[in-house]
Amino acid sequence: MRDIRTRRMAWAALPVAGVLLLAGCGDDDKDEPKASPSASAPATSAAPSSSAPATSASATGGSSSAPAGAPADPATFTADQKAAAASFTQMLDAKVPVDQRKAGIQDAAGIAPLLDQLLANPALGTASIKVNDVAVSGDKAVVSFDVIVGGAPFYPNQKGEAVKQDGKWLVGKKTVCGFGTGLGIPAPPACAS
């Protein structure tokens, strides 16, 4: 019986896996911080890469070096890293009110049609995000994370963008648009800008 429930949970979360393939996609590499050599690599594999180490962004407020696939120690995160990580974890946290979750997303008003459907999607209601590392470069950050379903990483080693606006770290609009379009939600025009 337990095995059947586990399989059902995995199947229910399968759309999340497709969604997250797009989470690291942006319109081009110039928008992404250069603190991590793997920051612009597309998130297409569920297996950790061992060919390139994750690098620190210590000169720009980043965390200490860790081998690829190994999480950094969040206890050593700077205030900026913690705030960027929090914006990602609250995005899928069903315990957080929807208005508060929207407040942590870049241009939430511009992508409202996609965002409303995304946050109401039952497949995402069972998932959570565990942030592994945050590489900050100025007012942008690359967030490395796992999507957790049923207490285990269902889709590990993903990357998304966070942006700092008016002193607050937000999940980048391109990342959120990638989540939505991966679930088949039509992208509003604001996703293109």
C-alpha positions in Angstrom: 0.0 0.0 0.0 2.8 2.4 0.9 4.5 1.7 -2.5 1.3 2.6 -4.3 1.0 5.9 -2.5 4.6 6.7 -3.3 4.0 6.0 -6.9 0.9 8.1 -7.0 2.7 11.0 -5.4 5.4 10.7 -8.0 3.0 10.6 -10.9 1.0 13.5 -9.4 4.3 15.5 -9.3 5.5 14.5 -12.7 4.3 17.9 -14.2 6.6 19.6 -11.8 9.6 17.8 -13.3 8.7 19.1 -16.8 8.1 22.6 -15.4 11.5 22.7 -13.7 13.3 21.9 -17.0 12.3 25.5 -17.9 13.0 27.0 -14.5 16.7 27.7 -15.3 15.9 29.1 -18.8 16.3 32.7 -19.5 16.2 34.8 -22.6 20.0 34.9 -22.7 23.2 34.5 -20.6 23.8 38.3 -20.2 21.1 38.5 -17.6 22.5 35.8 -15.3 25.2 36.4 -12.7 28.6 35.1 -13.6 29.4 33.9 -10.1 28.9 30.2 -10.9 30.2 28.6 -14.0 27.2 26.3 -14.1 24.7 29.1 -13.7 24.0 29.4 -17.4 23.9 25.7 -18.0 20.3 24.4 -18.8 18.8 22.3 -16.1 18.2 19.2 -18.2 19.5 16.4 -16.1 18.2 15.1 -12.8 21.6 13.7 -12.0 24.2 15.8 -10.3 27.1 16.9 -12.4 30.5 16.1 -11.1 32.5 17.7 -13.9 32.4 21.3 -12.6 32.5 22.4 -9.0 30.0 24.9 -7.7 32.0 28.0 -7.0 31.6 30.6 -4.4 30.7 34.1 -4.9 32.6 35.2 -1.8 33.7 38.4 -3.4 30.0 39.3 -4.0 28.5 37.8 -0.9 28.3 34.2 -1.9 28.7 31.0 0.1 31.7 28.8 0.4 32.6 26.4 -2.3 31.0 23.0 -2.4 31.2 20.1 -4.9 28.5 20.2 -7.6 25.4 18.6 -6.3 26.4 19.1 -2.7 24.4 21.8 -0.9 26.1 24.8 0.7 25.6 25.3 4.4 22.7 27.8 4.7 24.0 28.7 8.2 26.8 30.5 6.3 24.5 32.4 3.9 24.7 36.2 3.9 21.6 38.2 4.5 21.1 38.6 0.8 21.5 34.9 0.2 19.0 34.1 3.0 16.5 36.6 1.6 16.8 35.2 -2.0 16.4 31.6 -0.7 13.4 32.6 1.3 11.6 34.0 -1.8 12.1 30.6 -3.5 10.9 28.5 -0.6 7.8 30.5 0.1 6.7 30.4 -3.6 5.6 26.8 -3.2 4.8 26.8 0.5 1.1 26.1 0.7 1.1 27.3 4.3 2.0 30.8 3.2 -1.0 33.0 2.0 -1.2 33.4 -1.7 -0.9 37.2 -1.5 2.3 36.9 0.5 3.6 34.3 -2.1 2.8 36.8 -4.9 4.6 39.6 -3.1 7.8 37.5 -3.4 7.6 37.3 -7.2 9.0 39.8 -9.7 6.3 41.6 -11.7 3.5 39.6 -10.1 0.9 42.1 -11.4 2.2 41.7 -15.0 2.2 37.9 -14.9 -1.0 37.7 -12.8 -3.0 35.4 -15.2 -0.1 32.8 -15.2 0.7 33.3 -11.6 -2.9 32.8 -10.4 -3.2 29.5 -12.3 0.3 28.4 -11.2 -0.3 28.9 -7.5 -3.7 27.1 -7.7 -2.2 24.1 -9.5 -2.7 21.0 -7.4 0.5 19.4 -8.7 2.5 22.2 -7.0 0.4 22.0 -3.8 2.3 18.9 -2.8 5.8 20.1 -3.7 8.3 22.3 -1.8 11.6 23.9 -2.6 14.8 23.2 -0.7 17.5 25.8 -1.6 21.0 24.4 -1.8 23.0 27.4 -2.7 22.6 31.1 -3.8 25.3 32.8 -5.8 24.7 36.6 -5.6 26.1 39.1 -8.1 24.9 42.6 -7.5 21.1 42.7 -7.6 20.8 39.3 -9.2 21.3 35.8 -7.9 21.3 32.3 -9.2 19.5 30.0 -6.8 20.3 26.3 -6.9 17.4 24.2 -5.5 15.7 20.8 -5.3 12.0 20.3 -5.7 10.9 18.0 -2.8 7.8 15.7 -3.1 6.9 13.3 -0.4 9.9 14.3 1.7 12.5 13.4 -1.0 14.1 15.3 -3.9 11.9 14.6 -6.9 13.8 16.9 -9.2 17.2 17.9 -7.8 19.8 20.4 -9.0 17.7 23.1 -10.6 18.6 26.7 -11.0 16.5 29.8 -11.1 17.0 33.6 -10.9 16.3 35.9 -8.0 16.3 39.7 -8.4 16.6 42.4 -5.8 14.2 45.2 -6.2 13.6 48.1 -3.8 15.8 46.2 -1.2 13.7 43.0 -1.4 14.7 39.7 -3.0 12.1 38.2 -5.4 11.8 35.1 -7.5 12.7 36.2 -11.0 9.8 36.6 -13.5 11.6 34.4 -16.1 11.8 31.5 -13.6 8.1 31.8 -12.6 7.1 32.0 -16.3 9.1 28.9 -17.0 7.3 27.1 -14.2 3.9 28.1 -15.6 4.5 27.4 -19.2 5.9 24.0 -18.3 2.5 23.2 -16.8 0.8 24.3 -20.0 -0.3 27.7 -18.6 -0.3 30.3 -21.4 2.4 33.0 -20.9 1.1 36.6 -20.7 3.0 39.2 -22.7 4.9 40.3 -19.6 6.8 37.0 -19.6 8.6 38.0 -22.8 10.1 41.2 -21.3 
